[in-house]
């Protein structure tokens, strides 16, 4: 699955320094909730960024490398399933993110957050065809409904991420637009 890279870390404008999310948290630049949102977005698109090794790894590889504490990974498990699929007890089949939302396997707001990240980085992941789809294509392939598409495109839709500079609710795509890219093509959210 091809797509754009998610937000990998933060960029401190004052010191002209790129930082991983975990370093930014431990040094007090970001809150834990921001780290969970950004790591959740990475997990939802199947690209965890290992800044120290300059690698993109799977959620499982990131856990095996202990890139973050276990409790952080536990909080992002549902996000990782947005990429790998949501298991159904006693069946080999896994639900897609949209199916999991429709069947109430995950909370609507949580699922919308993962969809925002997927759309901003190349499209909703269709696990059956290994493609990334825009909302119209997802409706055509019956991965979602027109009602769901209209909900996301509605002017009353409340974005699910928070801009740590302004405190305002914002879409993941708007956070990405603010980012500074490093020489390796990773996006870093600027902070003061």
N, C-alpha and C positions, 0 to 999 in steps of 0.2 A: 504494500500500500504506500503510495507516494503522497506526500503533502508537505506543507511548510512546517518548520520546526516551531515548537511551543516556546514560551518564555522560559529561559534557562536559569536566570538569576537576576541580580540587580546591578545597576551601574551607579556608583557614587560619583555624582557630578563634581562635588567639591574636591575630592582626592583623586579624581580621574582613575577610578579603580573598579574592575569587574569582580563581582563576588558570587559565589554559589548561594543558593537559597539558605542552606544550612549555616554558612558563614555569616550571612546577613542577619539571620535570626540570632545566632550566638553573640554577635556584636551589637545587637539591639537596633538594627536598622529597620527591621520588619517585625510584624507580629506573627505569632504562630498561625493565626487564621489566614493570613496572606500566603504563608508557606504552604498550608494545606490546600488552599485554592489553586496555587500554581502547580504543586506536585499532582494534585487531582487532575488538572487539565493535561499535564504530561501523560499521566496514566491513562486517561480517557482516549488519547489518540495513539497510545502504544509507543511513545517515545520518551523515555526517561533520560535526561541529559546528565551524564557523568562529566562534569566540567574538569575535574582534576586529570582525567585520562583523555579528555576531548573525544568522548564516545557517546553514541546513542545506544541505549540498552533497553531490554525488556523490563517490565515490572519485576519479574522473578529475578533477573540478573541483578537489578538494583538492590533487591532485598538480600540476595546472597552476598553482595559486596558491602552490605550495611551502610549504604550511602546516607541513610537517615535512620533514626531510632525506630525500633520495632513498633512502638505505639503510633508513630506517624504513618508507617506503612499500613497498619491495621485500619486507620481512619481513611486510607485511600483505596482500600480493597474494592469497594463498589465502583469506584472510578475506573480501576483497572479492568473490571468486568465490562465496562462500556466498550472496551476494545476487544476483549477476548470472548465475551458472551456471558450471560447470566445463566448458571446451571439450574436445571429443573430436577427436583428429587426423583429418583428412580427412572430417569431417562438419559439417553446419551445426547439429546438435543440441547442446545443452549439458545436462549432468547437473545435477540438483538437488543440494543439500547432502547429503541422505540417500542419494541414488543414488551420489554420489561416495564416501561412507563405505563403502557396501555393496560397491562395485567397487574399493575400496582405492586410489582416486585421491588421497585424503588420509588422514593418520593418524587412527585412531579417536579418540584423545584430543583432537586438534586439532578434529575435527569436532564432538565433544561440547561443546567450549568455545563454538563458534559457535551450536550449538543452544541451549545455556543462554542465551546473549544474546538469541537470537530469541524463545524462549519467555518470557523475562522482560519483553520489550518489546512483546508482542502476539501472539506465536505463530510457528510455523515458516512460513517463506515458501514458498508454492506458486507458483512462477513461471508455471505453465501457466494458472492462474486469477486471478492477481494478488490472492490472498487470503493471510491469515495464519491458520494453523490450530493448534489445540491438538493434543496427541499423539493423542488418540482419533480426531479428525477426520483426521489424517495417516494413521493406520492404515486407516480406512474408505476413503480415497481411494487407498490402496495406494502412498503415498509412503514408508512404512516398514512394519516388521513388528511384531507383538505382542512378539516377542523383544527388539527394540530398545527399544520403549516400556517393557517390564518392566525392562530394564537401567537406564534413566534413573530409573525410579520405585523401584528396589530400595533398601532401607535400607543396603546395602553400597556404593552408588554414591559415588564420591569426587568432590566438586566440583572444578571445573577452574580456578577463580580463587583469588587470594590476597588476603586482607584485609591491607592494609599496616599497619593499627594493631596487629593481633594476630599476624600471620604465619600464621594458620590458613587451611586450604583452605576455601573458601566458594563458594556459588552466586552467580551474577551477580545474581539477584533479591534476595539478601540484601545485596549491596553497594548496590543501588539503594535499598533500604529505609532505609539509613543516610544517604543523601544529603540535602543541603540544596538546595532549589530557589531559583533567583534569580528576579528579577521577570520574566524572559523565558521562564520555564518550563524552564530547563536544570538538569540534576541535577549537583551537585558533591559529590565524596566528601570528607568532613571529615577533616582532619589536624590534629595538635597541634604 
